[in-house]
Amino acid sequence: MLNNLTETQSALLEQSTSKETLNFTESKQTFNKGLTHITDACFNFFEHITRNIKSHETYANLYEHKENSFLHIKNEILKNNENVQLFLNLFPCRVIKTMGNDLHLVYNEIVNRFLKVSFSKFRRDFLKHLKVEKSKCLRQKILQTQKKQDIITLNDIQNDKSSGRIVTHLKLKTGFLQNED
């Protein structure tokens, strides 16, 4: 069954429409030659699934479905008949007849694993985005607080209960020194 999804590099060099992907695969090969060359149809299937997943991996979906986001996306991908049909087209009719329902189980497992990888990256990017947003908000709050602290009114001086009104004196002194820079 898996032989229908892979092809040798020499065969793909002759018939592939995406020869640049072969060079990329070769450049990423290690000493063990662990990467496998896939057929154009298999490449197109994964490219289609990737586009489909990315269309559902949005911040809006994440906010709407919260902790169920992964399951929501998975269900959307699995119930898409075009995805199933593209997967089944990877195999000859005899394999589809022989495998029957097992082929759908393989499809579900492939989508599940592929989505786990994609969703974990999406989640990491989202958490990084949140961290940046929180940092930006914190900086704005600090700047606003500093601006409020920079203004010393007569009421502040009159309400200063420290001996010799030293607190307001030091605030004024700090303000003058900062303005000299």
C-alpha positions, 0 to 999 in steps of 0.5 A, spaced: 500 500 500 505 504 501 509 503 495 503 507 491 505 513 495 513 513 494 517 513 488 525 513 487 528 519 485 530 517 478 523 515 476 521 522 479 526 526 475 523 523 469 516 524 470 515 529 476 512 536 475 515 539 481 522 537 480 525 543 485 522 539 491 526 533 489 532 538 490 530 540 497 529 533 499 536 531 497 539 537 500 535 535 507 537 528 507 542 525 512 547 520 512 542 515 513 538 517 507 531 517 512 527 522 507 522 518 502 521 521 495 513 521 494 509 521 488 506 528 485 499 525 487 501 524 494 505 531 494 498 534 492 494 531 497 499 533 503 499 540 500 491 540 499 491 538 506 496 543 509 492 549 505 485 546 508 488 546 515 491 553 515 484 555 513 482 553 520 488 555 524 485 562 525 485 566 532 478 567 531 477 559 531 482 558 537 478 564 541 471 561 539 473 553 540 478 554 546 480 547 548 476 544 543 480 547 537 484 541 535 478 537 535 474 542 531 479 542 526 480 535 525 473 534 524 472 539 519 478 536 515 476 529 516 469 530 514 471 534 507 469 529 502 475 532 497 480 531 502 478 523 502 477 523 495 484 526 494 487 520 499 483 515 495 485 517 488 492 515 491 491 508 490 489 503 485 482 500 485 484 493 487 487 496 493 481 500 495 477 494 494 482 490 498 483 495 504 476 497 504 474 501 511 482 500 513 484 505 508 479 510 511 482 508 518 489 510 515 486 516 512 484 518 519 491 516 522 494 520 517 490 526 518 490 526 526 498 526 526 499 531 520 494 535 524 498 534 531 504 537 528 501 543 524 497 545 530 502 544 535 506 549 531 500 554 530 499 553 538 506 555 539 506 561 534 499 563 538 503 563 545 508 567 542 503 572 539 500 573 546 506 574 550 508 580 545 501 583 546 502 582 553 509 585 553 506 591 549 500 592 554 505 592 560 510 597 557 504 602 555 501 601 562 508 603 565 509 609 560 502 611 563 504 610 570 510 614 569 507 620 566 502 620 572 508 620 577 511 625 573 506 630 574 506 633 581 501 638 583 500 643 589 495 638 592 501 633 592 506 638 596 500 640 601 498 632 602 506 630 603 506 628 610 513 626 610 518 630 615 520 637 611 516 634 605 522 630 603 518 625 598 515 631 594 522 635 594 525 628 591 520 627 586 521 634 584 529 634 584 528 627 580 524 631 575 529 636 574 535 631 573 531 627 568 529 634 564 537 636 564 538 629 560 
